[in-house]
Amino acid sequence: MTSGDCASALARLYEFLDKELDDADADTIRAHLDACEPCFDRFGTEEHLRALVKRCCSTSRAPDTLRVRVTQVTTMTVIVDES
């Protein structure tokens, strides 16, 4: 895998998790995750985090301060050094 492949896959990871990609793009991300252990690990972490947040916050509304913190952490930018 090249770092460009990883950067591209990770840039679209949230769209993939939210099932917002068309079938061809989803298949491309899925194939990359199958072949790239670091990206697959990242996917697993994000998927687990989302499930945890959903489970913990589904019974009552989280405090606004927590919602802001979770949003900030889950939308951070990933910078891949291609040098």
PDB file with SEQRES, HELIX, SHEET and CRYST1 records, atoms N, CA, C and O in Angstrom:
SEQRES   1 A   83  MET THR SER GLY ASP CYS ALA SER ALA LEU ALA ARG LEU          
SEQRES   2 A   83  TYR GLU PHE LEU ASP LYS GLU LEU ASP ASP ALA ASP ALA          
SEQRES   3 A   83  ASP THR ILE ARG ALA HIS LEU ASP ALA CYS GLU PRO CYS          
SEQRES   4 A   83  PHE ASP ARG PHE GLY THR GLU GLU HIS LEU ARG ALA LEU          
SEQRES   5 A   83  VAL LYS ARG CYS CYS SER THR SER ARG ALA PRO ASP THR          
SEQRES   6 A   83  LEU ARG VAL ARG VAL THR GLN VAL THR THR MET THR VAL          
SEQRES   7 A   83  ILE VAL ASP GLU SER                                          
HELIX    1 AA1 SER A    3  ALA A   11  1                                   9    
HELIX    2 AA2 LEU A   13  LEU A   17  1                                   5    
HELIX    3 AA3 ASP A   23  ALA A   35  1                                  13    
HELIX    4 AA4 GLU A   37  CYS A   57  1                                  21    
HELIX    5 AA5 ASP A   64  THR A   74  1                                  11    
CRYST1    1.000    1.000    1.000  90.00  90.00  90.00 P 1           1          
ATOM      1  N   MET A   1       0.842  -1.186   0.000  1.00  0.00           N  
ATOM      2  CA  MET A   1       0.000   0.000   0.000  1.00  0.00           C  
ATOM      3  C   MET A   1       0.887   1.249   0.000  1.00  0.00           C  
ATOM      4  O   MET A   1       1.903   1.310   0.693  1.00  0.00           O  
ATOM      5  N   THR A   2       0.490   2.210  -0.770  1.00  0.00           N  
ATOM      6  CA  THR A   2       1.204   3.481  -0.733  1.00  0.00           C  
ATOM      7  C   THR A   2       0.510   4.387   0.263  1.00  0.00           C  
ATOM      8  O   THR A   2      -0.660   4.201   0.596  1.00  0.00           O  
ATOM      9  N   SER A   3       1.261   5.372   0.730  1.00  0.00           N  
ATOM     10  CA  SER A   3       0.652   6.296   1.691  1.00  0.00           C  
ATOM     11  C   SER A   3      -0.504   7.064   1.064  1.00  0.00           C  
ATOM     12  O   SER A   3      -1.429   7.478   1.764  1.00  0.00           O  
ATOM     13  N   GLY A   4      -0.456   7.257  -0.257  1.00  0.00           N  
ATOM     14  CA  GLY A   4      -1.561   7.921  -0.946  1.00  0.00           C  
ATOM     15  C   GLY A   4      -2.830   7.095  -0.903  1.00  0.00           C  
ATOM     16  O   GLY A   4      -3.923   7.636  -0.735  1.00  0.00           O  
ATOM     17  N   ASP A   5      -2.690   5.758  -1.058  1.00  0.00           N  
ATOM     18  CA  ASP A   5      -3.842   4.871  -0.946  1.00  0.00           C  
ATOM     19  C   ASP A   5      -4.449   4.972   0.450  1.00  0.00           C  
ATOM     20  O   ASP A   5      -5.667   5.053   0.610  1.00  0.00           O  
ATOM     21  N   CYS A   6      -3.576   4.966   1.457  1.00  0.00           N  
ATOM     22  CA  CYS A   6      -4.041   5.049   2.843  1.00  0.00           C  
ATOM     23  C   CYS A   6      -4.724   6.396   3.104  1.00  0.00           C  
ATOM     24  O   CYS A   6      -5.792   6.453   3.714  1.00  0.00           O  
ATOM     25  N   ALA A   7      -4.101   7.460   2.641  1.00  0.00           N  
ATOM     26  CA  ALA A   7      -4.678   8.791   2.849  1.00  0.00           C  
ATOM     27  C   ALA A   7      -6.052   8.883   2.198  1.00  0.00           C  
ATOM     28  O   ALA A   7      -6.982   9.444   2.777  1.00  0.00           O  
ATOM     29  N   SER A   8      -6.178   8.336   1.005  1.00  0.00           N  
ATOM     30  CA  SER A   8      -7.454   8.373   0.295  1.00  0.00           C  
ATOM     31  C   SER A   8      -8.505   7.545   1.029  1.00  0.00           C  
ATOM     32  O   SER A   8      -9.646   7.981   1.186  1.00  0.00           O  
ATOM     33  N   ALA A   9      -8.121   6.358   1.473  1.00  0.00           N  
ATOM     34  CA  ALA A   9      -9.067   5.492   2.192  1.00  0.00           C  
ATOM     35  C   ALA A   9      -9.496   6.131   3.505  1.00  0.00           C  
ATOM     36  O   ALA A   9     -10.681   6.141   3.836  1.00  0.00           O  
ATOM     37  N   LEU A  10      -8.537   6.664   4.251  1.00  0.00           N  
ATOM     38  CA  LEU A  10      -8.872   7.260   5.546  1.00  0.00           C  
ATOM     39  C   LEU A  10      -9.671   8.548   5.393  1.00  0.00           C  
ATOM     40  O   LEU A  10     -10.485   8.876   6.256  1.00  0.00           O  
ATOM     41  N   ALA A  11      -9.449   9.277   4.311  1.00  0.00           N  
ATOM     42  CA  ALA A  11     -10.202  10.511   4.079  1.00  0.00           C  
ATOM     43  C   ALA A  11     -11.687  10.212   3.855  1.00  0.00           C  
ATOM     44  O   ALA A  11     -12.539  11.060   4.120  1.00  0.00           O  
ATOM     45  N   ARG A  12     -11.994   9.010   3.367  1.00  0.00           N  
ATOM     46  CA  ARG A  12     -13.382   8.648   3.074  1.00  0.00           C  
ATOM     47  C   ARG A  12     -13.945   7.659   4.089  1.00  0.00           C  
ATOM     48  O   ARG A  12     -15.043   7.132   3.913  1.00  0.00           O  
ATOM     49  N   LEU A  13     -13.181   7.412   5.157  1.00  0.00           N  
ATOM     50  CA  LEU A  13     -13.567   6.414   6.149  1.00  0.00           C  
ATOM     51  C   LEU A  13     -14.927   6.704   6.776  1.00  0.00           C  
ATOM     52  O   LEU A  13     -15.737   5.792   6.943  1.00  0.00           O  
ATOM     53  N   TYR A  14     -15.184   7.956   7.123  1.00  0.00           N  
ATOM     54  CA  TYR A  14     -16.456   8.285   7.772  1.00  0.00           C  
ATOM     55  C   TYR A  14     -17.623   8.127   6.810  1.00  0.00           C  
ATOM     56  O   TYR A  14     -18.706   7.702   7.213  1.00  0.00           O  
ATOM     57  N   GLU A  15     -17.414   8.465   5.542  1.00  0.00           N  
ATOM     58  CA  GLU A  15     -18.462   8.238   4.549  1.00  0.00           C  
ATOM     59  C   GLU A  15     -18.735   6.736   4.417  1.00  0.00           C  
ATOM     60  O   GLU A  15     -19.882   6.310   4.277  1.00  0.00           O  
ATOM     61  N   PHE A  16     -17.656   5.942   4.465  1.00  0.00           N  
ATOM     62  CA  PHE A  16     -17.797   4.491   4.391  1.00  0.00           C  
ATOM     63  C   PHE A  16     -18.579   3.968   5.600  1.00  0.00           C  
ATOM     64  O   PHE A  16     -19.512   3.179   5.449  1.00  0.00           O  
ATOM     65  N   LEU A  17     -18.195   4.411   6.786  1.00  0.00           N  
ATOM     66  CA  LEU A  17     -18.878   3.977   8.005  1.00  0.00           C  
ATOM     67  C   LEU A  17     -20.348   4.377   8.004  1.00  0.00           C  
ATOM     68  O   LEU A  17     -21.196   3.643   8.511  1.00  0.00           O  
ATOM     69  N   ASP A  18     -20.647   5.539   7.435  1.00  0.00           N  
ATOM     70  CA  ASP A  18     -22.026   6.041   7.397  1.00  0.00           C  
ATOM     71  C   ASP A  18     -22.810   5.509   6.202  1.00  0.00           C  
ATOM     72  O   ASP A  18     -23.971   5.867   6.003  1.00  0.00           O  
ATOM     73  N   LYS A  19     -22.160   4.639   5.396  1.00  0.00           N  
ATOM     74  CA  LYS A  19     -22.801   4.045   4.211  1.00  0.00           C  
ATOM     75  C   LYS A  19     -23.283   5.118   3.233  1.00  0.00           C  
ATOM     76  O   LYS A  19     -24.371   5.024   2.665  1.00  0.00           O  
ATOM     77  N   GLU A  20     -22.440   6.140   3.054  1.00  0.00           N  
ATOM     78  CA  GLU A  20     -22.771   7.241   2.155  1.00  0.00           C  
ATOM     79  C   GLU A  20     -22.081   7.122   0.797  1.00  0.00           C  
ATOM     80  O   GLU A  20     -22.283   7.976  -0.066  1.00  0.00           O  
ATOM     81  N   LEU A  21     -21.275   6.086   0.592  1.00  0.00           N  
ATOM     82  CA  LEU A  21     -20.558   5.908  -0.669  1.00  0.00           C  
ATOM     83  C   LEU A  21     -21.366   5.040  -1.626  1.00  0.00           C  
ATOM     84  O   LEU A  21     -22.144   4.184  -1.206  1.00  0.00           O  
ATOM     85  N   ASP A  22     -21.166   5.278  -2.927  1.00  0.00           N  
ATOM     86  CA  ASP A  22     -21.794   4.367  -3.886  1.00  0.00           C  
ATOM     87  C   ASP A  22     -21.078   3.018  -3.825  1.00  0.00           C  
ATOM     88  O   ASP A  22     -20.020   2.898  -3.207  1.00  0.00           O  
ATOM     89  N   ASP A  23     -21.649   2.024  -4.457  1.00  0.00           N  
ATOM     90  CA  ASP A  23     -21.117   0.664  -4.351  1.00  0.00           C  
ATOM     91  C   ASP A  23     -19.664   0.556  -4.812  1.00  0.00           C  
ATOM     92  O   ASP A  23     -18.865  -0.133  -4.178  1.00  0.00           O  
ATOM     93  N   ALA A  24     -19.320   1.225  -5.899  1.00  0.00           N  
ATOM     94  CA  ALA A  24     -17.959   1.136  -6.431  1.00  0.00           C  
ATOM     95  C   ALA A  24     -16.942   1.729  -5.446  1.00  0.00           C  
ATOM     96  O   ALA A  24     -15.897   1.129  -5.193  1.00  0.00           O  
ATOM     97  N   ASP A  25     -17.249   2.898  -4.896  1.00  0.00           N  
ATOM     98  CA  ASP A  25     -16.329   3.525  -3.936  1.00  0.00           C  
ATOM     99  C   ASP A  25     -16.239   2.710  -2.647  1.00  0.00           C  
ATOM    100  O   ASP A  25     -15.160   2.568  -2.072  1.00  0.00           O  
ATOM    101  N   ALA A  26     -17.369   2.180  -2.199  1.00  0.00           N  
ATOM    102  CA  ALA A  26     -17.363   1.349  -0.994  1.00  0.00           C  
ATOM    103  C   ALA A  26     -16.525   0.092  -1.220  1.00  0.00           C  
ATOM    104  O   ALA A  26     -15.788  -0.332  -0.331  1.00  0.00           O  
ATOM    105  N   ASP A  27     -16.637  -0.505  -2.408  1.00  0.00           N  
ATOM    106  CA  ASP A  27     -15.833  -1.686  -2.727  1.00  0.00           C  
ATOM    107  C   ASP A  27     -14.346  -1.364  -2.739  1.00  0.00           C  
ATOM    108  O   ASP A  27     -13.532  -2.180  -2.307  1.00  0.00           O  
ATOM    109  N   THR A  28     -13.987  -0.183  -3.228  1.00  0.00           N  
ATOM    110  CA  THR A  28     -12.589   0.242  -3.248  1.00  0.00           C  
ATOM    111  C   THR A  28     -12.053   0.385  -1.830  1.00  0.00           C  
ATOM    112  O   THR A  28     -10.955  -0.083  -1.528  1.00  0.00           O  
ATOM    113  N   ILE A  29     -12.820   1.026  -0.965  1.00  0.00           N  
ATOM    114  CA  ILE A  29     -12.404   1.187   0.440  1.00  0.00           C  
ATOM    115  C   ILE A  29     -12.329  -0.179   1.111  1.00  0.00           C  
ATOM    116  O   ILE A  29     -11.375  -0.464   1.835  1.00  0.00           O  
ATOM    117  N   ARG A  30     -13.320  -1.015   0.878  1.00  0.00           N  
ATOM    118  CA  ARG A  30     -13.351  -2.364   1.476  1.00  0.00           C  
ATOM    119  C   ARG A  30     -12.121  -3.167   1.047  1.00  0.00           C  
ATOM    120  O   ARG A  30     -11.505  -3.841   1.873  1.00  0.00           O  
ATOM    121  N   ALA A  31     -11.763  -3.101  -0.225  1.00  0.00           N  
ATOM    122  CA  ALA A  31     -10.589  -3.823  -0.731  1.00  0.00           C  
ATOM    123  C   ALA A  31      -9.316  -3.293  -0.075  1.00  0.00           C  
ATOM    124  O   ALA A  31      -8.422  -4.067   0.268  1.00  0.00           O  
ATOM    125  N   HIS A  32      -9.233  -1.983   0.097  1.00  0.00           N  
ATOM    126  CA  HIS A  32      -8.058  -1.401   0.744  1.00  0.00           C  
ATOM    127  C   HIS A  32      -7.969  -1.861   2.199  1.00  0.00           C  
ATOM    128  O   HIS A  32      -6.891  -2.226   2.670  1.00  0.00           O  
ATOM    129  N   LEU A  33      -9.080  -1.845   2.902  1.00  0.00           N  
ATOM    130  CA  LEU A  33      -9.084  -2.274   4.302  1.00  0.00           C  
ATOM    131  C   LEU A  33      -8.695  -3.742   4.427  1.00  0.00           C  
ATOM    132  O   LEU A  33      -8.025  -4.128   5.385  1.00  0.00           O  
ATOM    133  N   ASP A  34      -9.113  -4.561   3.465  1.00  0.00           N  
ATOM    134  CA  ASP A  34      -8.750  -5.979   3.482  1.00  0.00           C  
ATOM    135  C   ASP A  34      -7.256  -6.185   3.287  1.00  0.00           C  
ATOM    136  O   ASP A  34      -6.688  -7.153   3.791  1.00  0.00           O  
ATOM    137  N   ALA A  35      -6.614  -5.269   2.551  1.00  0.00           N  
ATOM    138  CA  ALA A  35      -5.198  -5.434   2.214  1.00  0.00           C  
ATOM    139  C   ALA A  35      -4.251  -4.646   3.114  1.00  0.00           C  
ATOM    140  O   ALA A  35      -3.043  -4.881   3.084  1.00  0.00           O  
ATOM    141  N   CYS A  36      -4.767  -3.727   3.904  1.00  0.00           N  
ATOM    142  CA  CYS A  36      -3.908  -2.813   4.670  1.00  0.00           C  
ATOM    143  C   CYS A  36      -4.245  -2.899   6.157  1.00  0.00           C  
ATOM    144  O   CYS A  36      -5.258  -2.361   6.602  1.00  0.00           O  
ATOM    145  N   GLU A  37      -3.400  -3.570   6.912  1.00  0.00           N  
ATOM    146  CA  GLU A  37      -3.674  -3.783   8.330  1.00  0.00           C  
ATOM    147  C   GLU A  37      -3.776  -2.482   9.132  1.00  0.00           C  
ATOM    148  O   GLU A  37      -4.682  -2.358   9.955  1.00  0.00           O  
ATOM    149  N   PRO A  38      -2.876  -1.502   8.924  1.00  0.00           N  
ATOM    150  CA  PRO A  38      -3.002  -0.256   9.704  1.00  0.00           C  
ATOM    151  C   PRO A  38      -4.340   0.463   9.457  1.00  0.00           C  
ATOM    152  O   PRO A  38      -4.949   0.979  10.394  1.00  0.00           O  
ATOM    153  N   CYS A  39      -4.785   0.494   8.213  1.00  0.00           N  
ATOM    154  CA  CYS A  39      -6.064   1.144   7.923  1.00  0.00           C  
ATOM    155  C   CYS A  39      -7.224   0.321   8.470  1.00  0.00           C  
ATOM    156  O   CYS A  39      -8.205   0.876   8.965  1.00  0.00           O  
ATOM    157  N   PHE A  40      -7.110  -1.011   8.381  1.00  0.00           N  
ATOM    158  CA  PHE A  40      -8.145  -1.873   8.949  1.00  0.00           C  
ATOM    159  C   PHE A  40      -8.244  -1.659  10.452  1.00  0.00           C  
ATOM    160  O   PHE A  40      -9.344  -1.615  11.003  1.00  0.00           O  
ATOM    161  N   ASP A  41      -7.095  -1.524  11.124  1.00  0.00           N  
ATOM    162  CA  ASP A  41      -7.101  -1.259  12.566  1.00  0.00           C  
ATOM    163  C   ASP A  41      -7.779   0.067  12.866  1.00  0.00           C  
ATOM    164  O   ASP A  41      -8.560   0.163  13.813  1.00  0.00           O  
ATOM    165  N   ARG A  42      -7.491   1.085  12.076  1.00  0.00           N  
ATOM    166  CA  ARG A  42      -8.108   2.403  12.258  1.00  0.00           C  
ATOM    167  C   ARG A  42      -9.615   2.313  12.070  1.00  0.00           C  
ATOM    168  O   ARG A  42     -10.384   2.895  12.836  1.00  0.00           O  
ATOM    169  N   PHE A  43     -10.031   1.572  11.034  1.00  0.00           N  
ATOM    170  CA  PHE A  43     -11.451   1.362  10.781  1.00  0.00           C  
ATOM    171  C   PHE A  43     -12.107   0.692  11.984  1.00  0.00           C  
ATOM    172  O   PHE A  43     -13.179   1.108  12.424  1.00  0.00           O  
ATOM    173  N   GLY A  44     -11.462  -0.345  12.512  1.00  0.00           N  
ATOM    174  CA  GLY A  44     -12.004  -1.052  13.661  1.00  0.00           C  
ATOM    175  C   GLY A  44     -12.150  -0.154  14.873  1.00  0.00           C  
ATOM    176  O   GLY A  44     -13.138  -0.231  15.602  1.00  0.00           O  
ATOM    177  N   THR A  45     -11.159   0.697  15.082  1.00  0.00           N  
ATOM    178  CA  THR A  45     -11.195   1.636  16.203  1.00  0.00           C  
ATOM    179  C   THR A  45     -12.360   2.612  16.050  1.00  0.00           C  
ATOM    180  O   THR A  45     -13.108   2.848  16.999  1.00  0.00           O  
ATOM    181  N   GLU A  46     -12.505   3.169  14.869  1.00  0.00           N  
ATOM    182  CA  GLU A  46     -13.590   4.132  14.622  1.00  0.00           C  
ATOM    183  C   GLU A  46     -14.952   3.461  14.745  1.00  0.00           C  
ATOM    184  O   GLU A  46     -15.883   4.031  15.315  1.00  0.00           O  
ATOM    185  N   GLU A  47     -15.065   2.249  14.210  1.00  0.00           N  
ATOM    186  CA  GLU A  47     -16.327   1.524  14.286  1.00  0.00           C  
ATOM    187  C   GLU A  47     -16.682   1.213  15.746  1.00  0.00           C  
ATOM    188  O   GLU A  47     -17.835   1.346  16.155  1.00  0.00           O  
ATOM    189  N   HIS A  48     -15.687   0.803  16.513  1.00  0.00           N  
ATOM    190  CA  HIS A  48     -15.901   0.506  17.938  1.00  0.00           C  
ATOM    191  C   HIS A  48     -16.295   1.776  18.696  1.00  0.00           C  
ATOM    192  O   HIS A  48     -17.207   1.743  19.522  1.00  0.00           O  
ATOM    193  N   LEU A  49     -15.624   2.880  18.425  1.00  0.00           N  
ATOM    194  CA  LEU A  49     -15.931   4.144  19.088  1.00  0.00           C  
ATOM    195  C   LEU A  49     -17.363   4.576  18.797  1.00  0.00           C  
ATOM    196  O   LEU A  49     -18.083   5.001  19.701  1.00  0.00           O  
ATOM    197  N   ARG A  50     -17.766   4.470  17.560  1.00  0.00           N  
ATOM    198  CA  ARG A  50     -19.128   4.842  17.201  1.00  0.00           C  
ATOM    199  C   ARG A  50     -20.153   3.973  17.921  1.00  0.00           C  
ATOM    200  O   ARG A  50     -21.168   4.469  18.412  1.00  0.00           O  
ATOM    201  N   ALA A  51     -19.877   2.671  17.978  1.00  0.00           N  
ATOM    202  CA  ALA A  51     -20.800   1.760  18.668  1.00  0.00           C  
ATOM    203  C   ALA A  51     -20.873   2.092  20.157  1.00  0.00           C  
ATOM    204  O   ALA A  51     -21.950   2.062  20.752  1.00  0.00           O  
ATOM    205  N   LEU A  52     -19.733   2.407  20.750  1.00  0.00           N  
ATOM    206  CA  LEU A  52     -19.685   2.755  22.167  1.00  0.00           C  
ATOM    207  C   LEU A  52     -20.461   4.040  22.442  1.00  0.00           C  
ATOM    208  O   LEU A  52     -21.244   4.109  23.389  1.00  0.00           O  
ATOM    209  N   VAL A  53     -20.245   5.038  21.626  1.00  0.00           N  
ATOM    210  CA  VAL A  53     -20.962   6.307  21.793  1.00  0.00           C  
ATOM    211  C   VAL A  53     -22.458   6.089  21.616  1.00  0.00           C  
ATOM    212  O   VAL A  53     -23.262   6.611  22.388  1.00  0.00           O  
ATOM    213  N   LYS A  54     -22.827   5.325  20.608  1.00  0.00           N  
ATOM    214  CA  LYS A  54     -24.249   5.065  20.366  1.00  0.00           C  
ATOM    215  C   LYS A  54     -24.878   4.341  21.557  1.00  0.00           C  
ATOM    216  O   LYS A  54     -25.974   4.688  21.998  1.00  0.00           O  
ATOM    217  N   ARG A  55     -24.179   3.339  22.069  1.00  0.00           N  
ATOM    218  CA  ARG A  55     -24.710   2.573  23.198  1.00  0.00           C  
ATOM    219  C   ARG A  55     -24.820   3.443  24.452  1.00  0.00           C  
ATOM    220  O   ARG A  55     -25.818   3.383  25.171  1.00  0.00           O  
ATOM    221  N   CYS A  56     -23.808   4.237  24.703  1.00  0.00           N  
ATOM    222  CA  CYS A  56     -23.788   5.038  25.931  1.00  0.00           C  
ATOM    223  C   CYS A  56     -24.708   6.249  25.869  1.00  0.00           C  
ATOM    224  O   CYS A  56     -25.167   6.730  26.905  1.00  0.00           O  
ATOM    225  N   CYS A  57     -24.975   6.736  24.694  1.00  0.00           N  
ATOM    226  CA  CYS A  57     -25.744   7.976  24.572  1.00  0.00           C  
ATOM    227  C   CYS A  57     -27.163   7.752  24.060  1.00  0.00           C  
ATOM    228  O   CYS A  57     -27.903   8.713  23.853  1.00  0.00           O  
ATOM    229  N   SER A  58     -27.544   6.510  23.858  1.00  0.00           N  
ATOM    230  CA  SER A  58     -28.859   6.285  23.269  1.00  0.00           C  
ATOM    231  C   SER A  58     -29.996   6.387  24.281  1.00  0.00           C  
ATOM    232  O   SER A  58     -31.140   6.631  23.896  1.00  0.00           O  
ATOM    233  N   THR A  59     -29.703   6.204  25.563  1.00  0.00           N  
ATOM    234  CA  THR A  59     -30.778   6.230  26.555  1.00  0.00           C  
ATOM    235  C   THR A  59     -31.111   7.636  27.024  1.00  0.00           C  
ATOM    236  O   THR A  59     -32.233   7.892  27.463  1.00  0.00           O  
ATOM    237  N   SER A  60     -30.165   8.539  26.939  1.00  0.00           N  
ATOM    238  CA  SER A  60     -30.430   9.921  27.332  1.00  0.00           C  
ATOM    239  C   SER A  60     -29.484  10.831  26.552  1.00  0.00           C  
ATOM    240  O   SER A  60     -28.471  10.383  26.014  1.00  0.00           O  
ATOM    241  N   ARG A  61     -29.819  12.062  26.504  1.00  0.00           N  
ATOM    242  CA  ARG A  61     -29.005  13.028  25.776  1.00  0.00           C  
ATOM    243  C   ARG A  61     -27.742  13.332  26.578  1.00  0.00           C  
ATOM    244  O   ARG A  61     -27.801  13.608  27.777  1.00  0.00           O  
ATOM    245  N   ALA A  62     -26.598  13.276  25.892  1.00  0.00           N  
ATOM    246  CA  ALA A  62     -25.327  13.579  26.539  1.00  0.00           C  
ATOM    247  C   ALA A  62     -25.249  15.078  26.805  1.00  0.00           C  
ATOM    248  O   ALA A  62     -25.836  15.871  26.069  1.00  0.00           O  
ATOM    249  N   PRO A  63     -24.525  15.470  27.853  1.00  0.00           N  
ATOM    250  CA  PRO A  63     -24.331  16.909  28.108  1.00  0.00           C  
ATOM    251  C   PRO A  63     -23.674  17.565  26.897  1.00  0.00           C  
ATOM    252  O   PRO A  63     -22.876  16.941  26.198  1.00  0.00           O  
ATOM    253  N   ASP A  64     -24.014  18.816  26.658  1.00  0.00           N  
ATOM    254  CA  ASP A  64     -23.466  19.531  25.505  1.00  0.00           C  
ATOM    255  C   ASP A  64     -21.948  19.542  25.492  1.00  0.00           C  
ATOM    256  O   ASP A  64     -21.343  19.425  24.427  1.00  0.00           O  
ATOM    257  N   THR A  65     -21.316  19.680  26.659  1.00  0.00           N  
ATOM    258  CA  THR A  65     -19.851  19.711  26.692  1.00  0.00           C  
ATOM    259  C   THR A  65     -19.264  18.384  26.208  1.00  0.00           C  
ATOM    260  O   THR A  65     -18.247  18.377  25.516  1.00  0.00           O  
ATOM    261  N   LEU A  66     -19.889  17.272  26.562  1.00  0.00           N  
ATOM    262  CA  LEU A  66     -19.422  15.969  26.103  1.00  0.00           C  
ATOM    263  C   LEU A  66     -19.652  15.817  24.608  1.00  0.00           C  
ATOM    264  O   LEU A  66     -18.787  15.313  23.893  1.00  0.00           O  
ATOM    265  N   ARG A  67     -20.794  16.242  24.143  1.00  0.00           N  
ATOM    266  CA  ARG A  67     -21.090  16.148  22.707  1.00  0.00           C  
ATOM    267  C   ARG A  67     -20.072  16.937  21.891  1.00  0.00           C  
ATOM    268  O   ARG A  67     -19.640  16.477  20.834  1.00  0.00           O  
ATOM    269  N   VAL A  68     -19.687  18.109  22.364  1.00  0.00           N  
ATOM    270  CA  VAL A  68     -18.683  18.921  21.667  1.00  0.00           C  
ATOM    271  C   VAL A  68     -17.337  18.203  21.660  1.00  0.00           C  
ATOM    272  O   VAL A  68     -16.674  18.145  20.624  1.00  0.00           O  
ATOM    273  N   ARG A  69     -16.930  17.660  22.800  1.00  0.00           N  
ATOM    274  CA  ARG A  69     -15.647  16.944  22.882  1.00  0.00           C  
ATOM    275  C   ARG A  69     -15.615  15.732  21.959  1.00  0.00           C  
ATOM    276  O   ARG A  69     -14.626  15.509  21.261  1.00  0.00           O  
ATOM    277  N   VAL A  70     -16.683  14.955  21.952  1.00  0.00           N  
ATOM    278  CA  VAL A  70     -16.744  13.772  21.088  1.00  0.00           C  
ATOM    279  C   VAL A  70     -16.685  14.195  19.625  1.00  0.00           C  
ATOM    280  O   VAL A  70     -15.975  13.577  18.831  1.00  0.00           O  
ATOM    281  N   THR A  71     -17.413  15.228  19.265  1.00  0.00           N  
ATOM    282  CA  THR A  71     -17.390  15.720  17.894  1.00  0.00           C  
ATOM    283  C   THR A  71     -15.992  16.176  17.502  1.00  0.00           C  
ATOM    284  O   THR A  71     -15.537  15.883  16.396  1.00  0.00           O  
ATOM    285  N   GLN A  72     -15.315  16.881  18.377  1.00  0.00           N  
ATOM    286  CA  GLN A  72     -13.965  17.351  18.083  1.00  0.00           C  
ATOM    287  C   GLN A  72     -13.009  16.184  17.873  1.00  0.00           C  
ATOM    288  O   GLN A  72     -12.211  16.203  16.936  1.00  0.00           O  
ATOM    289  N   VAL A  73     -13.076  15.186  18.714  1.00  0.00           N  
ATOM    290  CA  VAL A  73     -12.158  14.051  18.621  1.00  0.00           C  
ATOM    291  C   VAL A  73     -12.447  13.207  17.386  1.00  0.00           C  
ATOM    292  O   VAL A  73     -11.518  12.753  16.718  1.00  0.00           O  
ATOM    293  N   THR A  74     -13.709  12.993  17.076  1.00  0.00           N  
ATOM    294  CA  THR A  74     -14.045  12.111  15.965  1.00  0.00           C  
ATOM    295  C   THR A  74     -13.943  12.784  14.606  1.00  0.00           C  
ATOM    296  O   THR A  74     -14.044  12.112  13.580  1.00  0.00           O  
ATOM    297  N   THR A  75     -13.747  14.087  14.576  1.00  0.00           N  
ATOM    298  CA  THR A  75     -13.614  14.770  13.283  1.00  0.00           C  
ATOM    299  C   THR A  75     -12.224  15.354  13.090  1.00  0.00           C  
ATOM    300  O   THR A  75     -12.032  16.242  12.260  1.00  0.00           O  
ATOM    301  N   MET A  76     -11.253  14.860  13.853  1.00  0.00           N  
ATOM    302  CA  MET A  76      -9.904  15.394  13.687  1.00  0.00           C  
ATOM    303  C   MET A  76      -9.344  14.989  12.335  1.00  0.00           C  
ATOM    304  O   MET A  76      -9.727  13.961  11.777  1.00  0.00           O  
ATOM    305  N   THR A  77      -8.448  15.793  11.820  1.00  0.00           N  
ATOM    306  CA  THR A  77      -7.829  15.568  10.539  1.00  0.00           C  
ATOM    307  C   THR A  77      -6.632  14.653  10.681  1.00  0.00           C  
ATOM    308  O   THR A  77      -5.835  14.801  11.607  1.00  0.00           O  
ATOM    309  N   VAL A  78      -6.503  13.706   9.763  1.00  0.00           N  
ATOM    310  CA  VAL A  78      -5.350  12.808   9.745  1.00  0.00           C  
ATOM    311  C   VAL A  78      -4.417  13.310   8.667  1.00  0.00           C  
ATOM    312  O   VAL A  78      -4.822  13.474   7.516  1.00  0.00           O  
ATOM    313  N   ILE A  79      -3.163  13.557   9.031  1.00  0.00           N  
ATOM    314  CA  ILE A  79      -2.151  14.017   8.089  1.00  0.00           C  
ATOM    315  C   ILE A  79      -1.185  12.859   7.870  1.00  0.00           C  
ATOM    316  O   ILE A  79      -0.611  12.324   8.819  1.00  0.00           O  
ATOM    317  N   VAL A  80      -1.015  12.476   6.597  1.00  0.00           N  
ATOM    318  CA  VAL A  80      -0.105  11.392   6.266  1.00  0.00           C  
ATOM    319  C   VAL A  80       1.107  11.995   5.579  1.00  0.00           C  
ATOM    320  O   VAL A  80       0.973  12.676   4.562  1.00  0.00           O  
ATOM    321  N   ASP A  81       2.281  11.750   6.124  1.00  0.00           N  
ATOM    322  CA  ASP A  81       3.520  12.245   5.555  1.00  0.00           C  
ATOM    323  C   ASP A  81       3.913  11.339   4.387  1.00  0.00           C  
ATOM    324  O   ASP A  81       4.197  10.159   4.593  1.00  0.00           O  
ATOM    325  N   GLU A  82       3.932  11.870   3.181  1.00  0.00           N  
ATOM    326  CA  GLU A  82       4.231  11.070   1.998  1.00  0.00           C  
ATOM    327  C   GLU A  82       5.700  11.124   1.613  1.00  0.00           C  
ATOM    328  O   GLU A  82       6.060  10.682   0.522  1.00  0.00           O  
ATOM    329  N   SER A  83       6.559  11.653   2.476  1.00  0.00           N  
ATOM    330  CA  SER A  83       7.976  11.716   2.107  1.00  0.00           C  
ATOM    331  C   SER A  83       8.720  10.475   2.480  1.00  0.00           C  
ATOM    332  O   SER A  83       9.922  10.378   2.234  1.00  0.00           O  
TER     333      SER A  83                                                      
END                                                                             
